Amino acid sequence: MWHRRHRERWSHRNSGRTPRCSRRRAQKTGLHCKTFGWLKILEHLFKNKLEIRNSLSQRILNFIENVPFFPLSTDHDQTFNKLALEVFEWQFSFNHPYRRLCERRGITPGKVNFWTEVPPVTTASLKAMPLFCFDPQEACAIFHTSGTTLKNPGKHYFYSLDIYKTAAMRWFKEACIPQNANYPFLVLGPTAQHFPNSSLGQMFSWILEEFPENNTCTAFTAQGIDFKNAQKFLIENFNLSKPVFILSTSLALLEFVDYLAKLGSGAKLIDGSIVLDTGGYKGRKKNIERDEFLKYVAKNLDIPREMIFNEYGMTEMSSQFYESKFIRKKYNTYKKLAPPWLKSIACDPLTLDILPDGEKGLLRHFDLANLDSVAMVQTEDIGTAGPDGIELFGRPTDALPRGCSLLAEEIIAATKQED
């Protein structure tokens, strides 16, 4: 935990201005304005900021790499809470728009004792301003949301991808793929090469990098799906008696299965094959329910329904939920399960008050891997949350829920306040 004076030095009230440097403070830091000048002082303070971040980053990485998946002990829950409070203090100190929101609501790190008390931001807020603990120009990666118009996407800024990659890969391997598996991968979704601003594309590319010896077919580019090449890849592996792993968006998977159905020749998969889909069906003329989707895909790919897994994630977060055969078997839950570094609650749609476990409301997530943006994310997804995972029930059909709308307006208003 760092001292309050670090926050004062980098207070949002000094952002973009010459920092106040009294003689007393200069003596404390060993810096003298006349001798070193303001640039040296700023360099010293920035170094302190990076030291704080790197220390916290390392402890989060240690937790992600070493925490047992489930069941969690009281010690692990306490470690999560301690790290969550430190992440909140870091973001309160250096994420200036977020700090203004917290101050507007009268919530500071000293008043928060549990992670559920940390103020959230809405997913819509990422469209209004950069919510980042550094200057946006210092970001090593910026991922755009896909659920908004291309003119004004939400943006998630990353100072480093280390935590994001570690979190994504450890949970994917636990939830979705058997140990020592050697699957050929068919990708019917974005990759970093073709979609550099897609967080899903980055994750799919990391998966391929994690298994470099595996045969891969990427049949998805900016021009759309390469149906013929994808079908050829599946037929070749079927003839070799090799199970395959299909990584796909839900919509691309539907379009590919439509293609196979129209040909009247489904592409059979060898036993043990896995299909992982993610996202919704936006862009499809006719709505389709999940159960109907599973039946349709299973029939045309000749794969058991239990081998069609689902990922739930969003650009605004760095960790994912999975629903899979392996999760059902290991952890005895049919819900979408998150890793131990991501926790969820449901909130009242009107007031955003926290609801008891199992009660339906708007989902809110605290993601330790969101170190340099905002860890507490308020979504517009309706669902239930509890220790055994989350259930999703879609989104409101009308406008933004009132609670989310007010919260989005609040953070925008907070950033317009004069210092």
C-alpha positions in Angstrom: 0.0 0.0 0.0 1.4 3.4 -0.9 1.3 6.6 1.0 -1.3 9.3 0.5 1.3 11.7 -0.6 1.8 9.8 -3.8 -1.8 10.4 -4.7 -1.4 14.1 -3.9 1.5 14.4 -6.2 -0.4 12.9 -9.1 -3.8 14.4 -8.1 -6.0 15.1 -11.1 -6.0 18.7 -9.9 -2.4 18.9 -11.1 -2.9 17.0 -14.3 -1.5 19.1 -17.2 -0.1 21.8 -14.9 3.2 22.5 -13.3 3.1 20.5 -10.0 3.1 22.3 -6.7 6.5 21.8 -5.1 6.9 23.5 -1.7 10.3 23.7 -0.2 9.3 21.2 2.5 8.1 18.7 -0.1 11.2 19.2 -2.2 13.4 18.5 0.8 11.4 15.4 1.6 12.0 14.0 -1.9 15.5 15.2 -2.0 14.7 17.3 -5.1 15.4 21.0 -5.3 13.6 22.9 -8.0 16.4 25.3 -8.8 19.0 22.4 -9.1 17.0 19.8 -11.0 14.2 21.7 -12.7 10.6 20.6 -13.1 11.3 17.9 -15.7 13.5 16.1 -13.2 10.8 16.3 -10.6 8.2 14.9 -13.0 10.6 12.2 -14.0 11.1 11.2 -10.3 7.3 11.2 -9.6 6.6 9.2 -12.8 9.2 6.6 -11.6 7.4 6.3 -8.3 4.1 5.8 -10.2 5.6 3.0 -12.2 7.1 1.4 -9.1 3.7 1.4 -7.5 2.1 -0.1 -10.6 4.8 -2.8 -11.1 4.6 -3.9 -7.5 0.8 -4.2 -7.6 1.0 -5.9 -11.1 3.4 -8.5 -9.9 1.2 -9.4 -6.9 -1.9 -9.7 -9.1 0.1 -11.9 -11.5 1.2 -14.1 -8.6 -2.4 -14.5 -7.5 -3.6 -15.3 -11.0 -0.8 -17.8 -11.6 -1.0 -19.6 -8.3 -4.6 -19.4 -6.9 -6.3 -22.8 -6.9 -9.5 -22.7 -9.0 -12.1 -24.1 -6.7 -13.1 -24.4 -3.9 -11.5 -21.2 -2.6 -10.4 -20.9 1.0 -11.1 -18.0 3.2 -7.5 -16.9 2.8 -7.9 -16.8 -1.0 -11.0 -14.7 -0.7 -9.2 -12.3 1.7 -6.3 -12.1 -0.7 -8.7 -11.2 -3.6 -10.3 -8.5 -1.4 -7.0 -7.0 -0.4 -5.8 -6.8 -4.0 -9.2 -5.4 -5.1 -8.9 -2.6 -2.6 -5.3 -1.8 -3.7 -6.5 -1.8 -7.4 -9.2 0.6 -6.4 -6.7 2.9 -4.7 -4.4 2.8 -7.7 -7.3 3.6 -10.1 -8.6 6.3 -7.8 -5.2 7.9 -7.7 -4.3 7.9 -11.4 -7.5 7.4 -13.4 -8.7 11.0 -13.3 -12.2 10.7 -14.7 -12.9 7.8 -12.4 -11.5 9.6 -9.4 -13.9 12.5 -10.1 -16.8 10.1 -10.2 -15.8 8.6 -6.9 -15.4 12.0 -5.2 -18.7 13.1 -6.6 -20.3 10.1 -4.8 -18.3 10.7 -1.7 -16.4 7.4 -2.0 -12.7 7.3 -1.4 -10.3 4.3 -0.7 -10.3 5.0 3.0 -14.1 4.5 3.1 -14.1 1.1 1.2 -13.6 -2.1 3.1 -14.9 -4.7 0.7 -14.7 -5.1 -3.1 -18.5 -4.9 -3.6 -18.3 -1.3 -2.3 -16.1 -0.1 -5.1 -17.9 2.3 -7.5 -18.6 0.9 -10.9 -18.6 2.5 -14.3 -21.0 1.5 -17.1 -19.8 -0.1 -20.3 -21.3 3.0 -22.1 -18.8 5.2 -20.2 -15.9 3.9 -22.3 -17.4 5.7 -25.3 -17.4 9.1 -23.5 -13.8 9.4 -22.4 -10.5 7.4 -21.9 -10.8 5.6 -18.6 -7.1 4.9 -18.2 -4.4 5.4 -15.5 -1.9 6.8 -18.0 -2.0 9.1 -20.9 -3.8 7.4 -23.8 -0.7 7.8 -25.9 1.2 5.5 -23.5 -1.2 2.6 -24.2 0.4 -0.5 -25.7 -3.0 -1.7 -27.0 -6.5 -0.3 -27.5 -9.4 -2.6 -28.0 -12.7 -1.3 -29.4 -16.1 -2.5 -28.5 -18.1 -4.2 -31.2 -21.6 -3.5 -29.9 -21.5 0.2 -30.7 -21.4 2.2 -33.9 -18.1 2.3 -35.7 -18.2 6.1 -35.4 -18.1 6.0 -31.6 -16.9 2.7 -30.2 -16.0 2.2 -26.6 -12.2 1.8 -26.0 -10.3 -0.3 -23.4 -6.8 1.0 -23.0 -3.9 -1.3 -21.8 -0.5 -0.2 -20.5 0.7 -3.8 -20.6 -0.9 -7.0 -21.8 0.9 -9.3 -19.4 -1.9 -9.7 -16.8 -4.6 -9.9 -19.6 -2.7 -12.7 -21.4 -1.9 -14.7 -18.2 -5.5 -14.5 -17.0 -7.0 -15.4 -20.3 -4.8 -18.3 -21.1 -4.8 -19.9 -17.6 -8.6 -20.0 -17.4 -9.1 -21.1 -21.1 -6.8 -24.1 -20.6 -8.6 -25.0 -17.4 -12.1 -24.6 -18.7 -11.9 -25.6 -22.4 -9.1 -28.0 -23.3 -7.8 -31.3 -22.0 -4.3 -31.4 -20.7 -1.7 -32.4 -23.4 -4.3 -32.1 -26.1 -3.2 -31.7 -29.7 -6.1 -30.2 -31.6 -6.0 -28.7 -35.1 -7.7 -25.3 -34.7 -10.3 -23.9 -37.1 -10.8 -20.2 -36.5 -14.2 -18.7 -37.6 -13.6 -15.4 -35.8 -11.2 -12.4 -35.6 -7.5 -12.7 -35.1 -5.0 -10.0 -34.1 -3.5 -10.0 -37.6 -6.8 -9.0 -39.3 -8.5 -7.2 -36.4 -5.9 -5.5 -34.3 -8.5 -3.6 -32.3 -10.5 -6.7 -31.3 -10.0 -8.1 -27.9 -11.5 -11.4 -29.0 -9.1 -11.4 -31.9 -6.2 -10.9 -29.5 -7.5 -13.8 -27.3 -7.9 -16.2 -30.3 -4.4 -15.3 -31.5 -3.0 -16.0 -28.0 -4.7 -19.4 -28.0 -3.1 -20.3 -31.4 0.3 -19.1 -30.0 -0.1 -21.2 -26.9 -0.3 -24.3 -29.2 2.2 -23.5 -32.0 2.7 -27.1 -33.0 -1.0 -27.6 -33.8 -2.3 -27.3 -37.3 -4.4 -24.2 -37.8 -6.8 -22.8 -40.4 -7.9 -19.2 -40.1 -11.0 -18.9 -42.2 -12.2 -15.4 -41.1 -10.9 -12.1 -42.5 -12.2 -8.6 -43.0 -13.8 -10.0 -46.2 -15.8 -12.5 -44.2 -15.8 -16.3 -43.8 -13.8 -18.5 -46.2 -16.5 -21.2 -46.3 -14.8 -23.5 -48.8 -11.4 -23.5 -47.0 -13.1 -24.1 -43.6 -15.1 -27.1 -45.0 -11.9 -28.5 -46.6 -10.0 -28.2 -43.3 -12.7 -30.2 -41.5 -12.9 -32.9 -44.1 -9.1 -33.3 -44.2 -9.0 -33.8 -40.4 -12.0 -36.1 -40.4 -10.2 -38.3 -43.0 -7.1 -38.3 -40.7 -9.4 -39.3 -37.7 -8.3 -36.1 -35.9 -10.7 -34.3 -33.5 -10.6 -30.5 -34.1 -11.2 -27.4 -32.0 -13.4 -24.7 -33.6 -13.0 -21.2 -32.2 -15.8 -19.0 -33.5 -18.2 -16.1 -32.9 -21.7 -17.3 -32.5 -22.9 -15.5 -35.7 -20.0 -16.8 -37.8 -20.7 -20.4 -36.6 -24.3 -20.0 -37.6 -23.4 -18.7 -41.1 -21.0 -21.6 -41.6 -23.5 -24.2 -40.5 -26.1 -22.5 -42.8 -23.6 -22.9 -45.6 -23.1 -26.6 -44.9 -26.9 -27.2 -44.5 -27.6 -25.6 -47.9 -25.0 -27.9 -49.5 -26.8 -30.8 -48.0 -23.5 -32.2 -46.8 -22.6 -31.4 -43.2 -19.0 -31.6 -42.1 -18.7 -34.5 -39.7 -16.4 -34.1 -36.7 -14.4 -36.9 -35.0 -15.4 -37.8 -31.5 -13.7 -35.5 -29.0 -13.9 -32.4 -31.2 -14.8 -29.2 -29.4 -16.7 -26.1 -30.6 -16.3 -22.8 -28.6 -18.6 -20.0 -29.6 -18.9 -16.5 -28.1 -21.1 -13.5 -28.6 -24.6 -13.1 -29.8 -26.4 -13.3 -33.1 -26.6 -9.6 -34.0 -26.9 -9.2 -37.7 -29.0 -12.3 -38.2 -32.4 -11.5 -39.7 -34.2 -14.2 -37.6 -33.7 -14.6 -33.9 -32.7 -17.9 -32.6 -32.8 -19.3 -29.0 -29.7 -20.9 -27.5 -31.4 -24.3 -27.3 -32.3 -24.2 -31.0 -28.8 -23.0 -31.9 -27.2 -26.0 -30.1 -29.5 -28.5 -31.8 -28.8 -26.9 -35.2 -25.0 -26.9 -34.8 -24.9 -30.3 -33.2 -26.9 -31.9 -36.1 -24.9 -30.3 -38.9 -21.5 -30.9 -37.4 -22.4 -34.3 -36.0 -21.1 -33.3 -32.6 -22.7 -33.9 -29.1 -24.3 -30.8 -27.6 -22.2 -31.2 -24.5 -19.1 -30.5 -26.7 -20.3 -27.1 -27.8 -18.9 -24.7 -25.2 -19.7 -21.0 -24.7 -17.6 -18.1 -23.7 -19.0 -14.9 -22.2 -16.7 -11.9 -22.2 -16.6 -8.3 -23.2 -14.1 -5.8 -24.4 -14.4 -3.8 -21.2 -13.1 -6.7 -19.1 -9.9 -8.8 -19.3 -11.2 -12.1 -17.9 -13.9 -14.5 -19.3 -16.7 -16.8 -18.2 -17.0 -20.3 -19.6 -19.7 -22.9 -19.9 -18.2 -26.2 -20.8 -18.2 -30.0 -20.2 -15.0 -29.7 -18.2 -16.5 -27.1 -15.9 -19.6 -29.2 -15.4 -17.5 -32.2 -14.6 -14.9 -30.5 -12.3 -17.0 -28.0 -10.5 -20.6 -29.4 -10.7 -22.2 -26.3 -12.3 -24.1 -25.8 -15.5 -23.7 -22.0 -15.2 -21.1 -19.8 -16.8 -18.1 -19.9 -14.4 -15.5 -17.2 -13.9 -11.9 -17.7 -12.6 -11.1 -16.7 -8.9 -9.8 -13.3 -9.9 -13.2 -12.2 -11.3 -16.2 -11.8 -9.1 -19.8 -10.8 -9.9 -22.9 -9.5 -8.2 -26.4 -8.6 -9.5 -27.9 -5.2 -9.0 -31.3 -3.6 -9.0 -32.0 -2.1 -12.5 -33.4 1.1 -11.1 -31.3 1.8 -8.0 -28.2 -0.4 -8.7 -28.4 -1.6 -5.2 -26.7 -5.0 -4.7 -29.1 -8.0 -4.7 -28.8 -11.3 -2.8 -27.1 -14.2 -4.6 -29.4 -15.9 -7.1 -31.7 -12.9 -7.5 -32.1 -11.6 -11.0 -30.7 -8.1 -11.9 -28.1 -6.3 -13.9 -24.7 -8.0 -13.6 -21.7 -6.1 -12.2 -18.2 -7.6 -12.3 -14.9 -6.8 -10.5 -12.0 -8.0 -12.6 -8.5 -7.9 -11.0 -7.0 -8.1 -14.5 -8.4 -4.7 -15.3 -5.5 -3.0 -13.6 -5.0 0.1 -15.6 -8.6 1.0 -16.6 -11.5 0.4 -14.2 -11.9 -2.9 -12.4 -15.6 -2.6 -11.4 -17.8 -2.8 -14.6 -21.5 -2.3 -14.5 -23.1 -4.1 -17.5 -26.6 -4.0 -19.1 -26.8 -7.8 -19.0 -29.7 -9.3 -17.0 -28.7 -12.3 -15.0 -28.1 -14.0 -11.6 -24.8 -14.3 -9.8 -23.5 -16.6 -7.1 -20.5 -18.7 -6.1 -21.5 -21.3 -8.7 -21.4 -18.9 -11.6 -23.7 -16.6 -13.5 -26.8 -17.1 -15.6 -27.7 -14.7 -18.5 -31.2 -13.7 -19.5 -30.4 -11.2 -22.2 -30.6 -7.4 -22.1 -33.5 -5.0 -21.7 -35.3 -4.6 -25.1 -35.8 -0.9 -24.5 -33.3 1.9 -23.8 -30.4 1.7 -21.3 -31.7 0.6 -17.9 -32.4 3.6 -15.7 -29.7 2.8 -13.1 -27.1 2.4 -15.8 -28.3 5.5 -17.6 -28.0 7.6 -14.5 -24.5 6.2 -13.7 -23.3 7.0 -17.2 -24.6 10.5 -17.0 -23.0 10.9 -13.6 -19.5 10.0 -14.7 -19.8 12.3 -17.8 -21.0 15.1 -15.5 -18.1 14.5 -13.1 -15.5 15.0 -15.8 -17.0 18.3 -16.8 -16.7 19.8 -13.3 -14.2 22.5 -13.0 -11.2 21.7 -10.8 
